[in-house]
């Protein structure tokens, strides 16, 4: 699993003009890509890492300050543009594999005590955020 994590001061995701997920104030906006070899165990590992990684102000984690997370599936994170002019998506797991694993990340975060908002799997989403820093990190498990 691959996640692009941005420290934000507010973020939201909309589908067809309707806000489906939103966090206010300090938190993390997390874009999650799932590969063919990813498992529920990797989803749990990613959730633990997201909850505890110290990337907020003053080297705090979401668990330290109760900061919310906005988790959005994004298969394009597994794109490969090394050859030619068009990326390939061969490394991305199909929707029937990826959707339950993204849901598993969200469920595990909630079990840890996190407030989690989400996008809508497979939808054309518009993501808005204020990147605080700017601060962006890639996490792979």
PEJO-V812631 format. One record per pair of residues at least 4 apart in sequence whose C-alpha atoms are under 6 Angstrom apart, sorted by the first residue. I is the first residue (numbers start at 1). GAP is how many residues later the second one is. Records with the same first field share a line. If there is no record, write none. Layout:
I->GAP + GAP
This chain:
1->32 + 33 + 139 + 140
2->30 + 31 + 137 + 138
3->28 + 29 + 135 + 136
4->26 + 27 + 133 + 134
5->24 + 25 + 131 + 132
6->22 + 23 + 129 + 130
7->21 + 124 + 125 + 128
8->18 + 19 + 20 + 122 + 123 + 124
9->16 + 17 + 121 + 123
10->13 + 14 + 15 + 119 + 120
11->11 + 12 + 117 + 118
12->9 + 10 + 115 + 116
13->6 + 7 + 8 + 106 + 113 + 114
14->4 + 5 + 6 + 111 + 112
15->110
21->96 + 97 + 98
27->40 + 41 + 42
28->41
29->40 + 41
30->40 + 41
31->41 + 42 + 43
32->41 + 42
33->41 + 42 + 44
34->58 + 59 + 64
35->56 + 57 + 58
36->57
43->62
44->61 + 64
47->58 + 61 + 62
49->4
51->11 + 12
52->9 + 11
53->8
54->5 + 6 + 7
55->4
56->4 + 5
60->4
62->4 + 5
68->47 + 48
69->47
70->46 + 47 + 48
71->47
72->46 + 47
75->17
78->13 + 14
79->8 + 9 + 10
80->7 + 8
81->6
93->5
95->4
104->4
109->5
110->4
